[in-house]
Amino acid sequence: MKYSDLSHVWKEIYKAEWESVCRGSKAIAAMITDENGEIISSGRNRIAEQDILNPRVLHAEVEAVRGLDVAKYPFVKSYTLYAALEPCPMCLGTLVMGGIRNLVVGARDDHGGAVELLEKSAFLASKHVRVTWMPQEYGDVQRGLQAIRELLFNDEPDRLARMLADFSVYNGRGVRAARKMVESGMFREKEPLDYDISFVFDRLCELIAEGDADDEPGNQ
């Protein structure tokens, strides 16, 4: 998989995620598209950016729903929210209460993901939200980008280890690739901002593929 092969929605998602990393926030983004597939609202994680009193709630999906101009785009139930990572309870509740009824998810979240609540809550089930999961490769890249952020900015060893273990539940390939990227030294002399997302994305995918090749029986 290469960045140039992605749909325009996923290109914008990963681009926004890398912007978050460059600002010290988490690599998570979301986009809302109209019935024609055009992006009409976007949001990215901004929890490390101190421009509101409580940045802990600046999650990508919440920002995307909050920024949707419903006067200009009133047919909310026909729109789709693309979430790079499985929404947490707050984000899931926000998108449902915001009228979104179509959800596309890039990566499963074993720790904070709340999609299962769509079936367990009678109220949420009554909203009939349709969920589509993207292929494994999207999850591997997503968790790889998140791992890069943590490896660069998380200075709490125990917490870092727990987070990388959580990322690896479904997407260990992406986490291993991220480790290789950081350990290669590419961020020692250059800041994340010095790299374009297309380069980071393609390099991450190359390392994931190399890891797959190393795992083949003949290479053990």
PyMOL commands that set and color helices and strands:
alter all, ss='L'
color gray80, all
select helices_A, chain A and resi 3-5+8-22+55-57+60-66+76-78+89-97+117-120+122-125+136-153+157-183+192-194+197-214+217-219
alter helices_A, ss='H'
color red, helices_A
select strands_A, chain A and resi 29-33+39-44+80-85+102-107+130-133
alter strands_A, ss='S'
color yellow, strands_A
deselect
rebuild
show_as cartoon
